[in-house]
C-alpha cells in the first residue's frame, strides 16, 4: 500500500536544518508553498515583490534580457538553494528574471518574516552571509572571464564549472545532459553560432567528446592550466 505524500516543511530545506524550533514554528506560519512548471516565470525583472524563494525541489534559472533580445544567464539554483534575497534585504525591485527549468516546489518567505528569523538566528545569518559571498565571488569570476578571456577559454571555464568527475575514466569530467548551444552562449556572453563553431573545433582537436547524452572533457588539466595562465598573465 502506497503511503500518502508527506507535506513539505521548512525542516526539509537545508538552510533551515538545525534551526531553533520556536523560531521555525513562527516562520512556518508566514510562508506559503508554490508548485511551478518548466518555463513558468517565477519573478520578473523590475517586479516590486520582496519575498525570498527557497527551492524545495526542482530547479530555476536566473537571467537578464536586453532590449535587443540577447540573454545573459546569471545562475541556476536547485533543491536547498534560494534566490530573491537582495530584494528581501533592500526592498528594491527585482534585478533579474527567474524561470523554472524543471517542475519545482518553492517555499516563499515574506521579507519581514525572513529578516526577523535571520536576526534572531546567528547560524542562519552566517549561512546567508556565506551564500551571498559565494554568489559575489562567482559573479566576479565570470565578469573577469568575460572581459579577459577569448571565447574558447570562456567555454573551457564554463564547461569545467558545469562538469563532474567521470567515475569510469579518472582524469576526465562530464557534463550531462549537454546544455544547448544558445544556453552556453548566454552563460559566457557570446553568440550561439560562435559557440557552435568552437565546440566543433574543440571536438576535432581532441579536447571534448560529444554525443546527445553528454559532453566528455578529455583534457581537463590542460584546460585548467590554459585558463589560469591567461587570467594570471603579467601585464605587458
N, C-alpha and C positions, 0 to 999 in steps of 0.2 A: 504494500500500500504506500502510495506517494505521500510524503509529509507536506503540509501546506508551507508555502514560501514564508520565511520569516521577514517581518518588516525591518527594513534597514534603519539603523540608528547611528548617531554620531560616533559611537564606540567602534563602528566598522571602518571609520576613516582614520588613517594612520596619524594625522595631525592631532587628533583628539585623544588618542590612546594614552592611558595613564593620567588623564586629567582628573581634577577634583570632581567627585561625584555630584556634589551640590551645585557647583558651577556648571557642569554639563547638563544637569537637570534643568537649570534655569535657561540655559542656551537652547536646549531642545524644544522648549515651549515656544521659542521665537522663530525657529526655522521652518521651511517648507521644502517639499521634495518635488522634483520635476523629471519626467522622462522625455528625452528628445531623440529624434530620429536622424540618421545620416543626412547631411545637407541642411539641416534646420539651423537657422540663426538663433544663437543664444542671447548675445548682446550685440549691438551695432555701434559703430564709431559715432562719437558725439552724443550718444544716448545719455540722458541725465541721471540714470539709475545709479545707486551706490552699493547695492548688495555685493557680497563676496560669494563666489561659487566654488564648492568642493566637488570633485568628480568622485562619486562612489563607485561607478563602473562605467566603462566605455572610454572615449577619448574625444577631445576637441582641438581645434586648430585656431591659432590667433594670427591674424594677418591685417595688413594695411592695403588699401586700394587707392591709387592715384586717379585723378580725373581722366587721365588717358586710358584707364582700364588696367594698367600694369599693377600687378600684385607683388607684395613683399611678405613672405611668410616669416613671422617672428618666432613662433614657438608652437609646440604641441604639448598638451597635458593629458595624462592618463589617470587611472584609478589611484586615489590617495593624494593627488595634487590639486592645486587650487589656482584660481585666477580672479581678477577684479579687485585685488587688494588695494591698488592705487586709488581708485575712486572711493573705496570704503574709508581710506585714510584721509584723503584731502578733499573729498566731496566734488572734485572736478568731473566733467563729462568723460565718458569712455574714450580711451586713446586709440582703440583698435576694434576690429570686428572679430567676433568669436563664433565659430560654426562647428557643429558636431560632425565628426568624421566616422563615428560608429554609434550604434544605439547606446545612449548614455543615460545614466541616472545621476542627477545633480542634487546636491544639498545646497539650498540657497539661504544664506545667513544675512539678515539686515545689518547694515554697517554699525549702528549703535550697539546692537547686541554683541556683535563680534568684538568691537573695541572694548566694551565692558569686560568681556571674557578675557581678552588679551591683557588688559591692565591688571586683572585680578589673578592671572596665572603666569608666573615668571617663566615656566618651561615653555608654554605656548608662545609667549612673547619672544623668547630666544629662538624658537623654531621659525617664527615669522621673519625675524631679522636674518637668520641664516638663509632662508629661502630667497629673500629679497637680494641678499648679497650674491647668491649663486646666479640669479637671473641677470643681475647687473654685470657680473663677470662674463656671462655668456654673450650678452649683447655687445659688451666692449670688445670681446674676442672677434665676434662676427663683423663689427664695424671696421676693425683693423684689417681683417682679411679682405673685405670689400674694397678698401682703399689701397691696400698694399700688394695684393696678390693678383696674378693673371687668372683667367677663368679656370684653367686646368688645375692650378694649385688650390683654388677655392673649392673646386669639385673634390679634389683629394681630401681636403679637410672635412668637408661636409659628409662625404661617404664614410670616412673614418668615424665621425661622430654618430652616424646612424647605425653603424655596424656593431656586431657582437662576435666574440670568438667562435671559430668553427671547430667543434669538438672533434670531428673526424679528420681534420687537417691542421695540426698545430702550426702556427705561423701565418695562417690565413684568417680572414674575417669575412662575415657575410652580412648582406643587407637583404632581408626578406620580410614581406614581399618588396620587390623593387619599386621605388617611387616613380610616378610618371615623369617624363622629361620636363613638362611645364612646372611641376611642383619643385623639382630640383632647381630649375631656373629661378623660381620665386625665392627659394631658400638662399641662393648665393648672389642674387642681384644681377642676373644675366638673361639673355634672350633664349627662348626654348630651342631655336634652331642651332645656336652656338653650343648649347649643352649637348644636343643630339650628336653634333659633329665630333665634339671632344670625346664623348663616350665611345663612339665608333672607333676613333683613333686609339684611345686608351686600350680598347679590347684587342685591336690588331697588334699593338705593341706589347701585349702580354701583361698589362697592369691589372686587367679585370678579365673575368669570365662571366658571361651573362646568359640568362635564359628567362622564360616567363615567370619563373618562381623566385629567382634570386639574382643578386649581383655578388659574385665572389671576388674579394680583394686578394690578389695573389702576392703582391709585393708590398706588404704592409710597412716594413721597416724603412724601405726606400722612400715611400710616400711620406712617412713621418719626418724623415731627415730633410727632404726637399722643402716641405712646408716650414719646418723650424728654421732652416738655413735662410730662407727668404725673409721671414719675419724678423730675424735677428741679425740680418746683414748690416755691417757698419755703413754709416753714411758716406757717400762719395765725397 
